[in-house]
Amino acid sequence: MCTVTRKQLSGTHVHLAGVLLLASLLRLLGPGLYQLTADEVFILQSALLLARYGQWTWLSNGTHWRLIVGHSPLSDYLAAIPYLFSSDPRMGRLWVGVLGVLTVAILYFVVKRYVGRTAALFTGLLFAAHTPAVDLSRTVWGPNYGQPFIAIWLLTGLLGYWEGKRWAQASHWLALSFAIQCHPGNALLGPLSMSLIVVGWLHKPVRRNN
């Protein structure tokens, strides 16, 4: 029994390592190959001013569009983290790439936990090589920072409302809040969170009876 468990764990580690290697190669190699966009320049400028000169951005993120009043500056704060170590704008792209790889890892864990190892392998490989996801992980843009929060939203939603873990229920709504702050369009995940509450309520007859 122990031998089988060790083999399964070893196979899982090999699969996960392969998925993360592919995701890392596609997201982290050649961060300067893409031309800087206008959105990137504004976010990186705000991030640089924050990290190097302590100039905080309030109520709105560093975008030249400014179509949404009071847009969260969370993406600027996240973009400022690599500027604490280097002023090279490519570091900002690498940081987004790292978050993209983390997203792939979380998605792999979710599918493995609830579907199986084989499904996790194929899902991980497909998402690691998915062209739009790779592109999102190679540029500095507010919505790109939402990827790991959406993955955490999915994980904590299932842990919290399918498995009944209370800490995950609270974390689920925090992850949704952070995802929305990265891009308001992620508010569309809200109805899915409400449906998770209903599914969890139906799935737990003891709690429902109480």
N, C-alpha and C positions, 0 to 999 in steps of 0.2 A: 504493500500500500504506500509506504513512504517512498519507494523507488519510483512508482508511478507519479506521485506528487512532485518529486524532484524533476522528473523528465518533463512534466507539464510546465513547471516553473521555468525550466531551462528553455523550452520551446517558446514560451511567452516572451522571455527576455530577448531571445534571438529575433523574434518577429518585431518586437517593439524597437529594438536597436536598428533593424533594417528600415523600418518606417521613419524613424527619427533621422537616420542618416540621409535618406532621400529628401525629407523635408528640409533638412539643414543645408544640403547642397544647393537645392533650388532657391532657397530664400536668403542665404547668407553670402554666396559667392558673387563677386562683382557688384558691390553695392553702388558703385558710381556709374554703372552702365546706363541707367535711366536718366533722362534729362530732368532737372528740377522743375516742378510745376509751381504755378503761382500760389496754390494752397500750401504747398510745402514750405515755400519761402516765408510766408507769413507765420506759420506755426513754428518753424525753426527760429525765426527772429524773436518771437515771443518767448520761446523756450530758452534761447541764449540769454536774453535780457533777465530772465528769472534766475537761471542757474549761475550766471557770472556777476550780475549786478543787483540781484535781489528785487527786481522790478516785477511785481505780481500783476497778473491779469485777472480782473474781476468781472463777473457777470456775463462775459462773452469770450469766446475763444478767438485765437489769432487768425481769422480768415478775412479775406478782402470782400467776401460776399455780404456778410452781416445781414442776412435776410431774416434771421430768427433773433428777436430781441431776447436778451438774457440767456443765450446759448452757453451751456456749461463750459468752463475753461479747463475741464479735467484733461482733455487731450494735450493742452499746453503743458500742464503739470507733468504728465507722463513723458512728454517729449523732452522735458528739461533734464530728466535723469541722466542720460548719457553725456550731456553737456557739463555735468559735474566733473567728468573725467577728461573730456577732450572737446575742443571747439570744431572738430571736423564734422561737417554735416552728414558724412557717410556713417558716422557712429549712430546718428538718429535712425537711419535706415536699418542698420544692423540690429538695433534695439527692437524695432518693429518686427524684424525677421525672427528674433528670439521669441517674441510673443506669439508669432505665427506657429513656430515649432511647438511651443507650449500648448497651443490650441489643438494641434494634431495629437499630442500625447494625451490630453484630456479626452478627446473624442475617442481615441483608441481604448482608453480605460472604460469609458461609458459603454461602448459596444461590446467589449469583452465581458463586462459584468452582467449585462442584461441579454445578450444574444449568444456570445460564444467567441472563442479564440479565432476561429477561421474567419468569421464575419468581421472581427476586429482587424485582422490582417488586411483583408481586401478593402475595408472602409478606410483604414489608415493610409494604405497605398494610394487609393483613389483621391483622397483629400490632400495628401502630401503633394501629389502631382497635378492637382486641379488648377488649371491656368488662372482663373479669376482669383482664387485664394492665394496663389503664388504672387500674382501682381499686387494684391492688397498688402502682402507682407514685404514688399520691396520698395514701398514709397511711404513717406510720412504724411498721413492724412488722418483727420479726426476719427472717421469711421473705422479705420484700420486697427485702432486701439481697442475697439469693441469686441474683436474676435475672441480673446481669452475669456472675457466676461460672459459672452454668449455661451461658450462651452461650459463655464462654471455654472451658469444659469441652468443649463440642461442637466448637468450632473447633480446639482443640489436639489433641483426639482424632483428628480427621480428618487434620490436618497430621502428627501424630506416627505414627499407625499405618497410615494409608492412603498417605501420601506418604513416610513413613520419616524424618521430621525428628526428630533425637534431642532437641533442646532442647524441642520441643513435647511429647514423651512425658513428660518430667519435669514440664513446666508443666501437663499434663493432670491429673496426680494432685494437684498443688497446688490447682488450680481445684476439683477434686472435694472436697478437704478443706475449702476455704473455704465451698463451697456447703453441705456438711453442717453446718459450724459455724453457718451462718445458720439452718438448720432441719434437724433430724435426719432428717426424712422424705426428704431428698435423698440419703440413703444408698442409696435404691433405684436410683440411677444407677450404683452400683458394678458390678452384673452386666453392664450395657451397656458399661462400660469393659473388663471382661474379654472380652466378645465382640469389641470392637475389636482387642484383642491377637490374637485368633484370626484375625480377618479380615485384619489386617496380615500375619500370618505366612503365610497362604495366598496373599496378594496378591504377596508378594515371594519368588519361587522361589529366587533366588540366596541370599538370607539364610537361607531355609529349608534349602537344601542344605548351607550352611556349618554 
